[in-house]
Amino acid sequence: MDPKSRKISNATLQQWSPLGEAKSKESIVQTISQTAETLSNAFICDQQPEDLIYNLFKIPNKEEASIGKLLSLLKNFGLQESDPRLKPMMQKIRDIEQAKEEQFKEARDPKHWKLGKADFQKCISESLSLISRTLQNDLVVPSWTQFCNRIKDIYVKCKPISDGKVADYIPQLSRFDPNLWGVSICTIDGQRASWGDSKIPFCVQSVSKAFNYSLAASDLGADMVHHFVGQEPSGRLFNDICLDTNNKPHNPMVNSGAIIVSSLIKNTWNMADRFDHMLTEYRKIAGGEFVGFNNAVFLSERATADRNFALSYYMKENKCFPEETKNLSEALDFYFQLCSMEVTCETAAVMAATLANGGVCPITEERCIASRPCRDVLSLMNSCGMYDYSGQFAFHVGLPAKSGVSGLLIVVIPNLVGIALWSPPLDKMGNSCRGVAFCKELINNFNFHTYDNMSNNEAEKYDPRKRAGEREKDNVVTLLFAAKAGDLNTVRRMYMQGTDLQVADYDKRTALHLAACEGHADVIRFLLNTAKVRADPKDRWNRTPLQDAKAEGHIACIKLLEQSMQLSEGHEDEDEDNVAPTKTESQPKTVKKVEKPKKYTSPQRQTSTAATIRSTESSSTDTEEEEEDFRILLETKKKEIAAYEKSRKPLEGLTNGI
């Protein structure tokens, strides 16, 4: 999109607030537009990006720029100082500031850090690509503050929920406070935010199944993995002792399938190397965020693993394990170790965002999971990720998700964001009560459901990917193309959805103008009689739809427009007659106030009175409508005859020549 054509929303202006101390709103809008335009066309501009950014944050009347304001602005767009992509810049800034502090013997607040031009440009050059994208507002969620406010509202709404019970079949898990509640989000561009208890470590438990499968499939190939495990929902309990008709576990998200998948991972290595390998891979997926190991939970889980041992021996009897698996106790220990990996909400959000980003970690831009396994694991999470609630979750929420008995629930919105929700109390299905409630509220507020983007869907849901003005632009384009093509069904649908059918394009051309130009009398009749649009709007050349219809010779359209304009003039005359006279000495002191005619409103807000007026104005008889249809048909026939006569003239000349 052309930066000049972008509409600047109030949310975007709020994100640029660090520059607002010394500039007016109009000045900030101009600065945003000029910055975006210059950075997007840096290759044809004389000014280098480093110079432009320096001038943007330059302190008036000084040869210094405020690096603190730059950091504040990046934070407003969701980029944290701990972001690995900003690490080289942050290290250089700290080195320079540390040297200044030693020189002047004074510690300074990072918000007030100032650098000379050379130092400033040297620092930002390390992360220039990310800073440029941010200043162009080219991140996947442009109105980050507005999006975060809506997420926070849902977080607060779900906090009072007191349903559910903390898992107690693993003793260590039962010790968590049921009031803990944390939410973290991370977009595919690395924009991050957190609320509540987002820094407390907890075990991933069954959420590890999704990442174990994706890593195994990336290493061995999906076909190899599915030689040992299926893809179908089981319809049974997650720890049920059963196999499918091919004597394989139903899918990698149930205990039987997860045990088999973990037995495939580096199964020729010793236990220590296998664990180190998975810990390294988890940290890579998390972009270097905290990933630990809780030995107490591991020992507690192993001590209460009778069911999993029974399940494993049953699978061994049916030859489900790979040949390399010789020791069943070691195979189960490795599975329990992976379930006992520790993360925080913030870590889990980055891991979910890696899945949302096609297997590439958004904050390191490193590929961690191959493309096909990433696609496959999202399909499995969508159909099998929520235990026995998977079908209902897919119906109500419609997003890939995976839950664990520790209270963790990750939700993936492909190509947009990963969300981590943590609250220990679980429902009867084993899912976090607050987490499931949050997901339902999320779908009520945002168009994130897989099938929310179909035509004729709810227009009031918020889409954080949309930039300011994009929705209005889409409506104008759709309406005008429908009017030009004579697509009455689309025009009628947009009317029923509450779209203002009087909207105009850059040239102030409306749907009525285009329908008149193209001779679509049925569209004109609907716009005038049903939608009650003005009959005489003027474009930038001061042309009305009636003039366009006359220029093209569309008789039926001309009659409809003239009739509507005559009715409008009649109503205006009546209004003038009803206007109360000015007060004079001979007139009474109190004069009854005459109500002004109501302005155009959307069909959802029209009152019964407006409906009565509409029915009165369009109360033409059936005979008149039949006559109008006959006139249209007659006009069409005349055009056909004229075209036929015109085509015959060359033939007649040819015949005379013979």
N, C-alpha and C positions, 0 to 999 in steps of 0.2 A: 504493500500500500504506500502511496505517495505520502511522505511525512507531512506535507503541507495540507493534505486533505483530512488529516486526522483531527477528530474533535477531542478537545481536552476536557476530561471529566473533572468534577470536584474532587473525586477520590485521587486522581493523578496529581492534582494540584497539592493535595494534602501530603502526598509522598515527597513532593519537592519542597516541603516546608523549611528545610535547612537554609534555602536561599531566600526565604520570604522575609527575613528580618529587615533587609534594606531595599526590598523591591516590592512594587505594587503587583496586584493580581495580573493586570494586563502585561506588565513587564515579564512576569514569570511565564505566562503563556507564550509570549514572543520568544523568550529564551529557550523554552522546551522545543518549540517548532524549529527554530534556527539550529539548535544543537542536533536534533534528529536528522534534519536535512543535510547538514554538513558532514556528520559522521557516516551517514549512509552513502554519501558521494565523495568520500575522502580522496578517492583516486583522481578526481577531476578538480578538486579544490586546491588552492594555493596553500591553505592553512593546514598544518599537520594536526592529527587528532590530539597529540600530547599538548600542543599549543592551545587548541580550542578548550580542552578540559582545564588546563591551567587558568586560562582567562575566565572560565566559568566560575571558578572558586577563588579567584584573585581578590585580595582585600583592597578596597579602594584606597588610593594614594599611597600604596605600599608595594614593594617588589616581593611580596610573599603571597602564598595561597593557603587557604585553610584546609588541611588534610582531614581535620576533624569533621568538617561539614560534608566532605566527600564520604567518609565512613558512615555518617548519620544518614545520608541520602541512600547509600547502598543498603543500610539496615531497613529503611522504610520500604524498600522493594523486596525485602525478605532474604537478603544475602548477609550471612553472619561473618564476623571477623575471623572465626575459626574455620571458615570454608577453605579446603585445601587449595582451591584455585586462586585464593587471595593470599595464601601463606607467604609466597616470595615477596609480595608487596608489603605485607605486615612486618616481615622480618627486617626489611630495609628501613621501614619507618621507625621501628623500635631501635635499631642500631644508631640511626641519626639522632633520635631523641635522647637516647642514653648518653651519647657523646655530648650533646648540649647540656644535659643535666649535670654531667661531671664537670663541664666547663664553667657553668654558671652556679653550680652548687644549689640547684633548685629543681624539685620534682613538679611536673606539670600534668594537668588533667588531659587525657587523650583528646577530649572534645575541643581543646584549645590549641592543639598542635598546629604549628604553622611552619611551612617549608619554603625556601627560596625556589626560584623557577627551575634551576638545574636539578636540585634534590627532588622536587615534586615530580618532575617529568621522569627522572630515573626510577622513582618508586612505582609510578603508575604504569610504566612500560612493561613491568613484569606481568601485569594482569589486564593489559589494555583491551583485549578482545571482550572480556566479560564486562568491564566498565563501560565500554562503548555500547554494547547491547543494552545494558541497563539504562544508560542515559538516553537511548533511543526508545525506551519503554518497549523493547522487543522481546521481553520475557513472556512465558506462556500464560501467566496470570498478570495482565497489565494493571488492574486495580487491586493490588495486593492488600492494602489496608481494608478496603470494603469487603473483600473475600474473607479476611481473617475475622472481621467483626461478626460476620454471619456465622462462621464456625464457632466463635466464642459463645454466641447466643445459644447455639445447640448444646455446647458443652455445659453451660450454666443450667439449661433446661433439664438435662439428664442427671445432673449432680444429685438432686434429692431422691432419686430412685433407690429404694431400700430392699428390693426383691432379691431373691437368690440366696445361695449359701456358698461359702468358701469351700473348695475341694479339700476333703479330709482323708481320702484313701492313700495319699502320700503325706505322711505326718508333717514334713517340713513345710509343705504348701499351706497347711491349715493355720499356720501362725501369722499369716498376713492380715493386716487391718482391713476389714470389709469396707471402710470409708475411703480407701485410697482410690483415686480416679485421675487418670492422666490421658491427655490427647496430644499427639504430635502430627504434623503434616510436612511433607516434602514434595515439591513439584519436580518435574523432569528437568527443570532449569536450575534446581538447587535452592529455590526459595523455601525458607523453613520458618515454622512457628510452633510454639508449644504452650500448653495450658495445664495447670494442676501439677500432679505428681509425676512429671515427665522425666525426672532424673534418677528415680529410684530403680535399682537393678532388680530383675526378676528372671526366672527361667523361661525359655521359649516354649518348652514342652512340645506339643503336637504341631506348632507352627514350624518347627524344624523340618517336618516332613516335606513341605513345599520346597524348601531350599536344598534338602538332601536329594530329592528327585531331580531338580534342575541341574545340580552339579554332577550327579551320576550320569544323566542323559547327555550333558555337555562333554563329559569325558569319554563315555563308552558309545554314545549314540542312542537315540530314542528307540530304535528297533531292537537293539540289544537289551535294553532295560525291559521293554515290553514283551520280550521272550519269556521273562520270569514273572511279570505282573500285568494285570489287565488295566482297562480304562473305564469300566462301567461302575456306576453307583451300585453299592451292594444292597441297599434297602434293609440292611441289618445293623445291629449295634456296632460301634467302631472297634470293639474288642471281641466280637463274636468269633467262635471257632468254626469257620466255614471257608470254603473255596468256591470258585466259579465252576462252570461245566467243563472247563479245560484243566481243572485241578491247579489253578493259579489263584493268588489273592486277587480280589476284585479290582482294586486300584491302589495307588501309592499313598492315599490319604487315610486308609484304615490301618490299624496296628499291624496286621499280617503283611500288608503290602509295604509298609514303612520298614519293617524288620528285614524283608527281602532286599529292598533298595539299599539299605545301609550295609548289607552283607556284600553288595556288589562294588562298593567304593574302595578302591586300592586294596583289594582283598589278598594280594600277595605280599603286602607290607606288614611289618610288625605293628602291634597295637599303638605304641608311642608315636610312631611316624604317621599312622593314620589319623590319630587325634590332632597332631600338630598341623597336618595338611588341612583338615576341616576347619580348625580354628583360624588358620591363615585365610582360607577362602571366605569364611564368614566375615572377617574383618575387611576383606577386599570388597565384598558386596555392601558392607556398611560404610564404605568410604573412610575407613580408619577410625570410626567412632567406637565407643566402648563395646567390647565383646569379651566376656569373661567366662568362668566356669565355676559352678557351685557344687563342690564335692559333697556337701551335706545332703543336698537334694539327690545327687547321684546315688549315694549309699542308701538313702531312705527309699528311693524308687526301686533299687535292686533288691532290698529286703522285703518288698511287698509285691514281687513280680510273678506270683504263682500263675496268674492268668496268662501272662505273656510267655512263660515257660511252657505251659500246656499248649498254647497256640503254636509255639515254635516246634515242639516235638510232633505235633500233628502235621505240620508242614514238612518236617523232615521225613516223616513216614511216607508222605506223598511226593517225595523227591522235588520239593520246590526250591531248595537252596542251590546255589552254584556249586560246582565240584570243589572249588577252593575252600569252601566253608567246612572245616573239619571239626572245630570246637564250638559247640552251640552256646556255651557260657560266654566265650569271648565275643561271639556275634551279638548276643544280647547286651553285654557290657558296652560295646561300642554304640549300640542303639540308645542305651540309657545315657551315655555320655553326651550324645548329640542333643538329647532332650533336656539335659542339664546345663546347656550353654546359657550364659546370662547376658541380657541386653537391657537397655532402658527404652522408654517410649521413643525418645529421639533417635536412637539407633535403629529401632524397628521401622520407623517411618522412612529412613533412608533406604533400608533394605527393601521395603515395599515399593519405593520410588524406582529402585533399580529394575524391579519387575515391570513397573509402568513404563519404563524407558527402554524396553526391549532387551534387557540384560546388561545395559551400560549404566554404571553408577553415575548419578547426576552430579555429584560434587567432586569426583575425580576424573570423570569422562573416560574411565577405563572399562573395557568389556570384561564382565565377570561371568556371564551366562550366555551360551550360544543362542542364536535367534529362535530356532525351532523349539528347543527345550523351554525357552521363556514363554513362547506361545502355548506350548502344550501344558505347562504347569498352570497357566491362567485358566485354560479350559477345564482342567481337573479341579482347580479351586472353585470354579463357578458351579460345577456339578456335584462335588463331593467334599468341599472344604469346611462345611459347618456341621459335621456329624450328621445326626438324623434330622436336623433342621435345614439341610442343604436345599431341598426342593422349595420349601416355603421362603427361604432367604432369597433364592434365585427369582422367585415370583414377586416378592415384595420389594427387594432391593435391586436385584439384577446386576450385581457386580461380583467379580472374583474376590473371594475372601478366605481366610484360614484362621481358625480359632484354636486355643489351647486351654488346658485346665488350669493354668496359672492365672487366667483372666485376660490374657493377651488376645487381641483380635486385629489382624491386619486386613486392610481393604485396598484394592488396587483399582484405580481408574485409569485404564490404559491411555498413554500419550498425554497424561495430565498430572496426576498426583498419586502419591502413596500415603495412606493414613494408618497410624497405629493408635489403638485404643486399649487401655489397660484398666481393669477393675476386677478384683478377685472374686466377688460373688457371682456364682454361675446359676443358670436356669437348669431345668430338668434334663435338657439336651446336652449340657456341658459347655454352653456358650456364655460369655459375659453378658449379664442382664443390661448393664448400662451401655455396653458396646453395641448390642443389637438395637436397643432403643435409639442410640445415636445414629446408626445407619438408616433407620426408618425416617428419622427427622431430616437427615441429609437428603434423602430422595424426595421428601416433601418440599424442600426448599430449593434444590438444585436439579437441573435436568441431567443427572448422572446415570439414571437407569439405562440399561443397554438399549431399550426401545423408546426412550424419551425423545429422540431426535427425528421421529417419523413425522410426516405431514399431518396436519389437522390435530396436533397435540397441544398440550397446555402451554400457552404462550407466557404465563405469568411466572414460570420458574426461572430462576437466575442462572445464567451461564457465565462463569468467571472468565472464560476464554474470549468472550465478546468484548471488543473495544467500544468505547463510547461512540454512539451514533451508528454502529454497525447494524443493529436491529432495525432502526428507522430506515437506514439505507436499503436493507433487504426488502422491507415492506414496500418502499417506493418503487424499486425495480420490478418486483413481482406484480404489483398493481398495474403499473404502466404497460408492462409487456402483455398482461392479460387483457387490458383495454384495447391495445393495438391489435391483438389477435382475435378479438371478439370472444374471449374465453369467459363467458358469463358465469360458469360454475365457480371459477377461481375468484372472480369479483364478489360473488354472493358469499363464498366461504369467508373471505377477508372481512366482509361486512358483519357477518355473524360473530367473528372473533373480536370485533370491536375496533377494527382498523379505521382510521379517519380516511374516507375515500376522497377527501378534498386535498390531500397532500400533493405537493408539486415537486418537480425536479429542479435542477439548477436554473433552467430557463423558465421556471414558473409554469411549465406545462403540466396540466392535470390529466387524470384519466378521461375526463369529459372531452378535453381537447383531442386526445388521440382517437377516442371512439368516434368523434365527429369527423375527423380526417379520413378514417378508414371506412366510414359508412355503416357502423354497427348500431343500428337503431335499437335493437333489443338491449344492448348494454346501456345506451343513453336513457332508455325508458326506465331501466332499473335504477340508475344513478339519480335521475330526477324525481321519480315517483316514490321509490322505496327508501333510498339512502338520503334523499332530500339535500343533495349537494346544490350549490349555487349554479344557476344556469349561465351566468355571464362572467366567469373568472377571466382575468387577463394575464397573458404571458408577458415575457420581457419586451416583446415587440408590440404590446397593447392589443393583441389579437384575441378575440373571444372564440369559443367553440362554434358559435353560429357563423362567424366569418369563415372559419375553416371548412364548415359543412357547405357553405355557399361556393367557396372556391373550388371544391371538389365535385359540386353538383349532386350532393346526396339529398334528394327531395324529402324523403321520410325523416331524416335527421333534422333538416331545417324546420319542418312542421313541428316536431316535438320540442325543439329548443324555443321556437317562437311562442308556442302555446304556454310553455313554462315561464317564459319571460313576461308574457301578458298577465298570467296569474300573479306573478311576483309584483308587477306594477299595480295590479288591482289591490293586493294586500297592503302595499305601501300607501295607496290613496286612502284606504279605510283607516289606516293608522293615523294619517294626517288629520282626517275628519274627527277622530276620537281624541286628539290631543286637547287637553284642557286649555281654555283661554287664559291669558295673563291676567293677574289680579289687578283690578281697578277699584276706584272708590265705590262705583255703583254695583260691583259684583260682590257676592257673599265672600266672607273671609276664608271659609274652608272650601277647598276644591278637591274633588276626588282624584286621586293619583291614578294615572293610566299605566298599566304594566307594559314594559317593553317586551317585544317578542324574544323568546328564548333562543340562545345560540345553539349551534349544532352539537349534539352529544352522541356518544357511541350507543349502539342499539341496546347494550346491556343496561344503560342508564336512562333510556327513554321511559317516560311515565305513561300511564294509561291515557292521560289527556293528550300527550303527543301522538299516541297511537290513534286516538279519535280524530285529531286534526288531519293525520296522514290519510285515514280512510275517507274523510270528507273531501280532501283535495283531489283524491284519485278515484272519485265516484263516477267515473264515466260509464255509460251504459254498454251492454254487450254489443249492441248494434254499432256504436261508435268504434269499438275495438275491432269489430269485423271489417268496418270500412277502412280503418287504418291498415289492417293486414292486407286488404285488397289493394290499397294504394302502393304499398311496398312491393307486392307481387307484380302490379302493373308496371312500376318503375323498373323492376328487374327484367320483365319481358321486353320493355322498350329498349333497354340497353342491349339485350340479346339480338333484337331485330336490327338495331343500328350496326352492331358488329357484323351481323350476317350480310347486310347490304354493303358494308365497306369491303368485306372479303370478296363479294361478287364482282366489283368493278374491274379488277385486273383481268378476271376471266372473261368479262364481256368485251374488253378491249382486245383480248387475244382472239376471241371468236370473230370480231369484226375484221381483224387483220387477215384471218383465213378466208 
